[in-house]
Amino acid sequence: MLAELKKLYDKIPKKYIYFLKYIPDRLLFGKSYKTWEDKLSFDKNIINKNLLDTLTYARVNTKFGMDNIPDNLTLKNVREVLESLPLVSSYDLSTNLNYYASKEFKDKNSYLTTTGGAGGNPTSITLSNESYGVEWIHIHHIWSFTETNYKKSKDLILTLRGKSLKGTKLVEFNPVYNELVVDTFKVKDSNSKEFINKIRKYNIKYILAYPSLLKEFIGYFEKHNYKPSIKGVFLGSEGTTSEDKKHISKFFNCRVVHWYGQTEKVALAVDVDSNDMFRVYTSYGYPRIVNGELVSTSFVNKALPLINFMTGDGAEIIENDKHIYIKNLKSRRGKDFVYLDENKKIPTTSINLHSKIQDDIVSYQIHQNKFAKIEIRVLQKTSSKMDSKKLLKIFTLEMKENLKDFKIEVKLVNEDKIVKSHRGKKIFLVQELK
C-alpha cells in the first residue's frame, strides 16, 4: 500500500498537494507514529525484554526462527541464545528473503523496498507498514536535539542527498516533508550562482545532508556570499569526522546532529555533541561487535525481524550504567567518491540501484581511472532469467539518470573480474585516479 502511494505521489504536480505540509505527523505517518512516542528510549535496561520479544516472535513466525531459536527463552538467557545464533548477511537476504520474513505479513500490511546496494550488493527487503511511522518518530526525536526543536509544519528543510530531479530542475519543493530537495548531481561550480539565487527565495530553517555533499555546498555558499540563518544541521547516511562536524557547526552557528542507521532498520544511534559518540536507541535495536564488525538485531520491523544482521561497518561499543554508545564507525562507503573533474565529486552513497533488477544481480563494482568516466562491473545471478542484454540496458539507463554528466560503461563479468581486498572482501569502488 505504501509503495503504491509513493508512486502516485511522484506523478502528482506538487502544487496540488501543498496542503500535505500542514497535516499533523500522527496522521501523515500513521498510527504507529503516535503509539511509539512513549516507547522511544536509550535505556540499556530494556534490551533483554526487547530481545526476548523479538526472538520469541521470530521463532513462531519465521523459518529462520523455527530452525535456529530454541523454545526455552528467558530474560536471563536471551543474550546467550542470541550469541549462539547464525549471523545474517545482505547476501543471505538477497538469495533467500522468505527464510527470514514473517509469515504474518503480506502485501496489505507490508511492502518491498531496496537497500540501494550498500557496498555494491543490492538487496530487496520487506518492511511493515507500521515501521514507516516507527522510523519517523525516531528520526524526529533525533532532530529535536537542536536547541530550537524542529517542527515539520513550520520549519523548511534544505535537503542535500542523492536525489535526481526530472528535466533541468535544480530544486523542487516536497510538501510531505516540507523540504526543498536539491538535485546534487546537477549543481556544480558553473551553475552554482543560479542554484544560490533559487534558494535565496526560501526561508530555510534546517539543512539535511550527506556530510560530504554539505562540505561541497558550503563552498558554493562562500563563493556567492550566502549563509542562511538556520536552526540546525542534520547529517546522516555517511560517516564524517568530529572536526568536520565542528567546522559545519561554526559556519552556520548552530548545532549539528549526526545519526547512524540502515535501510534494514537494525540499529539507530545519534551523536548530538559532535564527539563521534553515537548513543544507541535501545527501543530500535541491539548492536554488538563480532570480529570487529557491527552486528545488530532489530526491534522495529516485524515483517523482517532481522537477528544478528551483519551491517558491514566497523565499530566499537562503549557502555556505561545507563546507555550504549557506538564509536569509531568505519562506514562501508562513506568516504568514497567518483569525480566529474578536479572540483566536482559525487559520494558513492548517492549511487544507488533501486529498480527491480536488483533481484537479478549478485553485486556490482565501480571502477574509475579518468575524470567523468566510470566502468561498472555487474555480477548477474546464475538463477536470473532476465536476458543479459535487457539487464545491461536497464542498469545503464538507471545509472545514467543519476550520473548524467558521466560516460558510463556497464559490463557483465564473472566473479574473477571483481576486485577484492587483501582480506577477500568485495570493494564497492576501485578508484584509480591520481
C-alpha positions in Angstrom: 0.0 0.0 0.0 2.7 2.5 1.0 4.7 1.7 -2.1 1.7 2.4 -4.3 1.0 5.7 -2.6 4.7 6.7 -3.2 4.3 6.0 -6.9 1.1 8.1 -7.0 2.8 11.0 -5.1 5.6 11.1 -7.7 3.1 11.6 -10.5 1.1 14.4 -9.0 2.2 18.1 -9.5 3.4 19.3 -6.1 1.2 22.5 -6.3 -1.9 20.3 -5.9 -0.7 18.6 -2.7 0.9 21.6 -1.0 -1.6 21.1 1.9 0.2 17.9 3.0 2.7 20.2 4.7 0.1 21.0 7.3 -1.1 17.5 8.0 -0.2 16.5 11.6 2.6 14.0 11.8 0.4 11.5 13.7 -1.9 11.4 10.7 0.7 11.6 7.9 3.0 8.9 9.3 0.3 6.5 10.5 -1.0 5.2 13.8 2.4 3.7 14.8 4.0 7.2 14.9 1.8 8.2 17.8 1.8 4.9 19.6 5.6 4.7 19.7 6.0 8.2 21.2 6.2 6.7 24.7 8.4 3.8 23.6 11.4 5.8 22.5 14.3 5.0 24.8 18.1 4.9 25.2 17.8 2.8 28.4 20.0 -0.3 28.2 17.9 -2.0 30.9 15.1 -2.7 28.3 17.3 -4.6 25.9 16.7 -8.1 27.4 12.9 -7.6 27.3 13.1 -6.4 23.7 15.4 -9.2 22.6 13.0 -11.8 24.3 10.0 -10.3 22.4 11.9 -10.3 19.1 13.4 -13.8 19.3 10.1 -15.2 20.5 8.2 -13.6 17.6 10.8 -14.8 15.1 10.7 -18.4 16.5 7.0 -18.6 15.9 6.7 -16.6 12.6 9.9 -17.1 10.6 11.6 -20.2 9.1 14.9 -18.8 10.4 13.5 -18.7 13.9 11.9 -22.1 13.7 15.2 -23.7 12.6 17.5 -21.9 14.9 15.9 -20.4 18.0 15.2 -22.7 21.0 11.9 -22.6 22.9 13.5 -22.3 26.3 14.0 -18.5 26.0 14.1 -16.4 29.2 15.1 -12.9 30.2 18.2 -14.4 31.8 19.4 -16.5 28.8 18.3 -14.4 25.9 21.7 -12.8 25.2 23.4 -16.1 25.4 21.0 -17.6 22.9 21.4 -14.5 20.6 25.2 -15.0 20.6 24.7 -18.7 19.6 22.5 -17.9 16.6 23.9 -17.7 13.0 24.9 -14.3 11.6 22.8 -13.0 8.7 24.3 -11.1 5.7 22.8 -9.0 3.0 23.7 -11.8 0.6 21.6 -14.2 2.7 18.6 -11.8 2.3 19.2 -11.3 -1.5 19.2 -15.1 -2.1 16.6 -16.3 0.4 14.4 -13.4 1.7 11.4 -15.6 2.6 13.5 -17.6 5.0 13.8 -14.5 7.3 10.5 -12.8 6.6 7.4 -13.2 8.9 4.5 -15.3 7.6 2.1 -12.7 9.2 3.0 -10.0 6.6 1.6 -9.8 3.1 1.0 -7.0 0.5 -1.6 -5.2 2.6 0.5 -4.7 5.7 4.0 -4.6 4.3 6.0 -3.5 1.2 9.2 -4.3 -0.6 12.0 -1.8 -0.8 15.7 -2.0 -1.6 18.8 -1.1 0.4 20.2 0.7 -2.6 23.1 -1.7 -2.9 25.3 -0.6 0.0 28.7 -2.0 -0.7 27.6 -2.9 -4.2 25.1 -5.6 -3.0 21.6 -4.5 -4.0 19.1 -6.2 -1.7 15.3 -6.4 -1.6 13.8 -6.3 1.9 10.4 -6.4 3.4 9.2 -3.5 5.7 6.0 -3.5 7.7 3.7 -0.5 7.0 4.0 0.2 10.8 7.7 0.6 10.6 7.3 3.7 8.5 5.8 5.6 11.4 8.2 4.0 13.9 11.1 5.2 11.8 9.9 8.7 11.6 9.1 9.1 15.3 12.7 8.1 16.0 14.1 10.5 13.3 12.0 13.4 14.5 13.2 12.7 18.1 16.8 12.9 16.7 16.1 16.1 15.0 14.6 17.6 18.2 18.1 17.6 19.8 18.8 21.0 18.2 18.2 23.7 20.8 15.3 25.1 18.9 13.4 21.8 18.4 12.4 21.1 14.8 8.7 21.3 13.8 7.8 20.0 10.4 4.9 22.2 9.6 6.8 25.4 10.4 10.5 24.6 9.5 11.6 24.3 5.9 14.5 21.9 5.3 17.1 22.2 2.6 17.9 18.6 1.6 21.3 17.7 0.1 21.2 14.0 -0.6 21.4 11.6 -3.6 18.3 12.8 -5.4 17.9 13.2 -9.1 15.1 15.5 -10.3 13.3 15.4 -13.6 14.4 17.6 -16.5 16.6 20.6 -15.8 15.3 21.3 -12.3 17.9 22.1 -9.7 15.5 22.3 -6.8 11.9 21.1 -6.0 9.6 21.5 -3.1 8.4 18.4 -1.4 5.3 19.1 0.8 5.2 15.7 2.6 8.4 16.5 4.5 8.3 20.3 4.0 11.7 20.2 2.3 13.4 21.8 -0.6 15.1 19.0 -2.4 18.3 19.7 -4.4 19.5 17.7 -7.4 23.1 17.4 -6.1 24.1 15.6 -9.3 23.3 18.7 -11.4 24.6 21.5 -9.2 28.3 22.3 -9.9 30.6 25.3 -9.9 29.4 26.5 -13.3 25.7 26.8 -12.3 26.2 27.4 -8.6 25.1 31.0 -8.9 21.8 30.0 -10.5 21.3 27.5 -7.7 22.0 30.0 -4.9 19.7 32.6 -6.5 16.9 30.0 -6.5 17.3 29.0 -2.8 17.7 32.6 -1.6 13.9 33.0 -2.2 13.1 30.4 0.5 13.1 30.8 4.3 15.3 27.7 5.1 15.5 26.8 8.7 17.3 23.4 8.7 19.7 21.5 6.4 19.5 17.7 6.0 22.6 16.4 4.1 25.2 13.8 3.4 28.3 15.2 5.2 30.4 15.1 2.0 27.8 17.0 0.0 27.3 19.7 2.6 31.1 20.3 2.6 30.9 20.8 -1.2 27.9 23.1 -0.9 29.4 25.2 1.8 32.0 26.1 -0.9 29.2 27.4 -3.1 27.7 29.3 -0.2 31.0 31.0 0.5 31.6 31.8 -3.2 28.3 33.6 -3.6 28.3 35.2 -0.1 25.2 33.2 1.1 24.7 31.9 4.5 21.1 31.0 5.5 20.1 31.7 9.1 19.3 28.2 10.2 18.5 26.5 13.4 20.3 23.2 13.0 22.0 20.7 10.6 21.0 17.1 10.3 23.7 14.7 9.0 23.1 11.0 8.0 23.9 8.1 5.6 27.7 8.8 5.8 30.4 8.9 8.3 32.4 12.1 8.9 35.0 13.4 11.4 34.4 15.4 14.6 36.5 18.2 13.0 34.2 18.4 10.0 31.1 18.5 12.2 32.6 21.3 14.3 33.5 23.2 11.1 29.9 22.9 9.8 28.6 24.0 13.2 30.9 27.0 13.3 30.0 28.0 9.7 26.2 28.0 10.3 26.4 29.0 14.0 24.1 26.2 15.1 24.1 22.6 16.4 25.0 19.7 14.2 23.1 16.4 14.8 24.6 13.3 13.2 22.9 9.9 13.2 23.7 6.3 12.2 21.2 3.8 10.8 20.5 1.5 7.9 17.6 0.7 5.5 17.4 -2.7 7.1 16.4 -0.9 10.4 18.6 -2.9 12.7 20.4 -0.2 14.7 19.9 3.6 15.2 22.2 5.9 17.2 22.8 9.7 17.4 25.8 11.9 18.0 24.5 15.2 19.4 27.8 16.7 20.7 30.0 16.2 17.5 32.3 13.9 19.5 31.6 10.7 17.5 29.9 9.0 20.4 26.6 7.7 19.0 24.1 7.0 21.7 22.1 3.9 20.8 18.3 3.8 20.7 17.6 0.6 22.6 13.9 0.9 21.6 15.1 0.4 18.0 17.7 -2.4 18.1 20.6 -4.0 19.9 24.0 -3.7 18.3 27.1 -5.6 19.3 30.6 -6.2 17.8 31.5 -9.6 16.2 35.1 -9.8 14.9 35.3 -6.0 14.6 32.0 -5.7 12.7 28.8 -4.1 13.9 26.1 -6.8 14.1 22.6 -5.8 15.2 19.1 -7.2 16.0 16.1 -5.1 15.1 13.1 -4.3 17.3 11.1 -2.2 14.9 10.2 -4.3 11.8 8.2 -7.4 12.4 7.8 -8.1 8.7 11.5 -8.9 8.6 12.7 -9.4 12.2 16.4 -9.4 11.5 18.6 -11.1 14.1 22.4 -10.8 14.2 22.4 -8.8 10.9 25.9 -8.0 9.7 26.0 -4.3 8.8 29.4 -4.5 7.1 30.5 -1.5 9.2 33.4 -1.5 11.6 32.9 0.0 15.0 33.4 -0.2 18.8 30.8 -0.5 21.5 31.1 1.6 24.7 28.7 1.1 27.7 28.0 3.0 30.9 25.5 2.3 33.6 22.6 3.6 31.5 23.5 3.8 27.8 25.3 2.1 24.9 27.4 4.1 22.5 28.8 3.3 19.1 32.2 4.9 18.3 34.9 4.7 15.7 32.4 3.9 13.0 34.0 2.9 9.7 31.4 3.0 7.0 31.3 0.7 4.0 31.2 3.6 1.5 31.0 6.9 3.4 34.3 8.4 2.2 34.4 7.1 -1.4 33.8 9.4 -4.4 33.7 9.4 -8.1 35.0 12.5 -9.9 33.5 14.5 -12.7 36.5 16.8 -12.7 39.1 18.0 -10.2 36.5 20.1 -8.3 33.2 18.1 -8.6 33.0 14.8 -6.7 30.0 12.6 -6.2 29.8 10.5 -3.0 29.2 6.8 -3.7 26.3 7.0 -1.2 24.4 8.7 -4.0 24.9 5.9 -6.5 22.1 3.5 -5.7 20.2 0.9 -7.6 16.5 0.9 -6.9 14.8 -0.8 -9.9 13.5 -4.4 -9.7 16.6 -5.7 -11.5 18.4 -5.9 -8.1 16.8 -9.3 -7.8 18.8 -10.4 -10.8 22.1 -9.1 -9.5 24.6 -10.5 -7.0 26.6 -7.3 -6.8 28.3 -4.5 -8.8 31.6 -2.7 -8.6 32.6 0.8 -9.9 35.9 1.5 -11.5 37.3 4.9 -12.3 40.6 5.9 -13.9 39.6 9.0 -15.8 37.5 12.1 -14.9 33.8 12.0 -16.0 34.1 8.3 -16.9 33.3 5.1 -14.9 33.1 1.4 -15.6 30.6 -0.6 -13.7 31.1 -4.4 -13.4 28.0 -6.4 -12.7 27.6 -9.9 -11.5 24.3 -11.4 -12.7 22.8 -14.2 -10.6 23.0 -17.7 -12.1 19.3 -18.1 -11.2 18.4 -14.9 -13.1 16.0 -15.5 -16.1 16.4 -12.0 -17.4 18.1 -11.6 -20.8 21.6 -10.2 -20.3 21.2 -7.5 -22.9 18.0 -6.3 -21.3 19.6 -6.3 -17.8 22.5 -4.2 -19.1 20.2 -1.8 -20.8 18.0 -1.2 -17.7 21.1 -1.0 -15.4 22.8 1.5 -17.7 19.7 3.7 -18.0 19.2 3.9 -14.2 22.9 4.8 -13.6 22.8 7.5 -16.4 19.7 9.0 -14.8 21.8 9.8 -11.7 25.1 10.4 -13.3 24.0 12.4 -16.3 27.4 14.1 -17.0 29.4 10.9 -16.8 30.3 8.5 -19.6 29.2 5.1 -18.2 30.2 1.7 -19.4 28.4 -1.3 -17.8 29.8 -4.8 -18.2 28.5 -8.2 -17.2 31.5 -10.0 -15.7 32.5 -13.2 -13.8 33.5 -13.3 -10.2 37.2 -13.2 -11.0 36.8 -9.7 -12.5 35.6 -8.3 -9.2 38.5 -6.7 -7.2 38.6 -7.8 -3.6 40.5 -6.5 -0.5 43.5 -8.4 0.9 41.0 -10.0 3.3 38.9 -11.2 0.4 36.1 -8.7 0.9 34.4 -7.1 -2.1 35.3 -3.4 -2.7 32.5 -1.2 -4.0 34.7 1.5 -5.6 38.1 0.9 -7.2 39.3 4.4 -7.5 42.5 4.7 -9.7 42.6 8.5 -10.3 45.8 10.1 -9.2 
